[in-house]
Amino acid sequence: MPRTVQIRDIDDEVYDALRKRAAEFGLSVPEYLRGEVERLASRLSVGEWIARTRRRGAPPERLDTVAALDEMRGPWPG
């Protein structure tokens, strides 16, 4: 079920900037903010990002990366 969020005490300068950005996309301020909130909610938190990064293990060695790129590119022209 959709929920309503209300934000109070926004400075005039901040609201004007939001209104301007919303207008650039042809949106009202609530429509613009709804999209921004959805985008924000879909991002990983810092803790989630750190946990995911740690699960990846150690990064490949530089020479391994260079060798993989050389293999993809093929032999150098002589």
N, C-alpha and C positions, 0 to 999 in steps of 0.2 A: 504494500500500500504506500503511495507517495506520502512523503512527509514535508512539512513546512519548516524552514529555517529562517529566523529573523536576526539580522545584525543591526545593532543600534550604535549610535554615536560615531558615525563615519564622518570624517572631516569633509568639508565642502570640496576641497581640492581633490581628495581621493574619489569622491562620487563623480565629480566632473570628468576625471580621467577615465573612470569606468564607463560613463555615459558616452564619451568620445570613442572609446574602443568598441563599445557595443554598436554604435552608429556606423563605424567602419565596416562592420559585418552585416549591417541592416537588421540589427537585433535590438530588442529592448534591454535594459539593464538586467532584469531578472532572467531573461533568456540567455544572455551572455554569461551571467554568473552561474547558471545551471550547467552550462557546458564546461566552464572552468572547474566547477566543483566535481563534475563527473570525471574530468581529466585528472584532477588531483587525487581522487579516490582510487583511480585505476593504477596509480604509480606505486612502486614498492616503497615501504618505509625505509629509513636508513638502516634499521636493525635487520629487516628482511634482505636488503641489498647486501649487507655485510655477510649475513649467513649464506646467501647464495654464492657470493664471491669466494668464501672460504671452502665451500664444497667443491669448487672447480679444481682445487689442488694447485700445485706450483705452476707458474707460467712456463712455457717452453723456453729452452735456451735460445739465445740469439742465433747461434750457428744452425740450430735445428730449423728455425724460421727461415733463415737465408737459404738453406738447402731445399726446403719445401718450395720456396718461391722460384729458385733456379729450376727445380724439377717441373714446375707448372709452366714456366716460360719456355723451356727447351734450350737447346745449345745457343751460345752466343754467336753472332755472325763473325766470321773471320775474314 
